[in-house]
Amino acid sequence: MLDESVMPEDYRLTTAEILYHLPEDPDMLQSYVWQSLDRVPDFPKLNEFLALWEDSRDGELHSVRIAIVGDPRPPEWQYSDAFSTLH
């Protein structure tokens, strides 16, 4: 569980879907998912990762989609009164 007292307010759970061209077949795209706690709106950890990617990987970046979660705490569980069986 995350300790909110040590995490600044501007940090959010950040997920990035990175599409890149395969080095051996540039017409094909491959997907990579990156996730970390990062500071919004400038995303320093993601930008650092993308800079490393461009320096060390053969595959040229195509696009990056970013999604953030406002509250990084895990959701609270709620129990249901319904029960069903799948076969």
Buried (B, 14 or more C-beta within 10 A) or exposed (E): EEEEEEEEEEBBBBBBBBBBBEEEEEEEEEEBEBEEBBBEEEBEBBEEBBEEBEEEEEBEBEEBEBEBEEEBEEEEEEEEEEEEEEE
